[in-house]
């Protein structure tokens, strides 16, 4: 099973758990780091998620993953907060980040630069507008490899 298929199946398994606990699913990723595979679920809620919330989600998801048993490799399940430098993936992420400082990495550099920091001014389904120290930049979402809140 491919990485994207594993992430999608895990997303479908965790959504009922997330909704039942009034959490927000931020992201699911399946990655190999060194010799180990990690299945990571990032969740949040109003006021922030705590360790007890993560344990609750983890135990419920672990049970479903054991029942389905569709991941052939051994992996480590991690459930956590998206952190202070959370990625912006969903429209809701962009909405709540208007006016905040963000970091952007591009696939291909503009004037030799592939990384920018600035204030998120606006967004739509195709583009993101950022106010940097020098100028206002409108970037196509297809150019962006990573966009997240900046650590301040």
N, C-alpha and C positions, 0 to 999 in steps of 0.2 A: 504494500500500500504506500502511495506517495505521501510526502510531507503535507501537501495541501489537503489531501483526502483525510489524513489523520486529524489535522486541525479542524476541518469541517465536521467530522463525525464527533469529535470531542466537544465542539461548540454546541452541537445539537443535544448532546448528553447533559451538558452543564446548564443550558438555558433554563430548564424547569427548576433546577436547584437555585439558580440565581434569582429567578422571579419569585419563588416561594419565600426567599429570605429578604425580599425587597432590596436586592443588591443591583449593581450595574455591571454587566460584563464589559470589560475594557478590551481584552485581547486574549487569544489562545495561541500559543506557539509551541511547535515541536522542533527542537534543535539538537544537534550533536555538538558537544563541547569536549574536546579531547576524546577519550574513549567512551564517554557516557552520553546517553540520550536524555533530554529533559522535556517533559510535558509541562508547560507553564500556563497557568490560568491567572490572569490579572483581573481583579474585581475591585469595586469601590462602592460606596454608598454615601448619602448625605452625611456630613460630619466626619467622614473617613472610616475606613475599614480597620478592624483591629485583629489581633491574633486569634481570638475566639471565633470571629467570623471566618477567618481563613481555615481554621481547623474544621468548622462545621461544613464548609463547602468541600474541603478536601476529603473528608470521610464519606460524604454522600457521593461525590464523584468517583472515588476509589471503588466503592461498591458497584456502581454502574459499569465502570471500566472492567472490573473483574468479571462481571456477568457477560459483557459483550466480547471481551478478550480478542480484540481485532488488531492490537499492536504486537507485531512479532518480536521486536527487539525488547530487551530489558530497558526500562526507563525509570527516571526519578520524577515523581509528581510534585510540583511546587505550586501552591496557591498563595498569592501575595497581592499587596497593593501595587498599583502602577508606579508609585513613587512620586517624588516632587518633579521629576523630569519626564512625566508621562508622555507617551506618543499621542499625537493627534491623528485619529483614524476615522472617527465617525463625525457626522455633522454636529452632533451634540458636543463633541470635544472642541471643535472649532468655535462654536457659538459661545461656550463658556470661557474661551481663551482670547476673545476680542479684547484688545487693549493690553494684553500681557506680553511679556518678553518671550520670544521663541527662538529656537535654533533650527536651522534648515541645512540639510546636506543635499547636494545635487548630484545627479548621475554624471553630468558633463559641466565643466566649469564655465562661468561667465567672466570674461576678462581675466582668466586665469584663477578665479576663485570658485571653489566648490562648496564652501561653508559660509553661512551668514548668520548673524544674530540681528534681531530687530523686534519691533512691536507689530503684532498681528493687527492689521487695520481692517481687512475685509477678506471674504472668501466666497466662492460659489462652487458649483460642481466641477468646474474646469480649472479654476485658478485660485491663487492665494496672493493677497497684497500685503507687503511688509514694509514698514518704515524703518530704514536703517539710518545710521548716522549721516550718511551722504545723500540718500534719496529714497523715494518711494519706488518699490519694485513690484511688478506684477509678474508672478511666475506661474507657468502652466503646471498643474498637478502631475502631469506625466514626466516633468523634468526632476521632480523631487523624489529622492531616494528615502529621506527620513525627515520628519518634522515633529518637534516635541517642545514642551515647555522648557524654558531655560532655567537653570538653577540660579537663584538670586540670593 
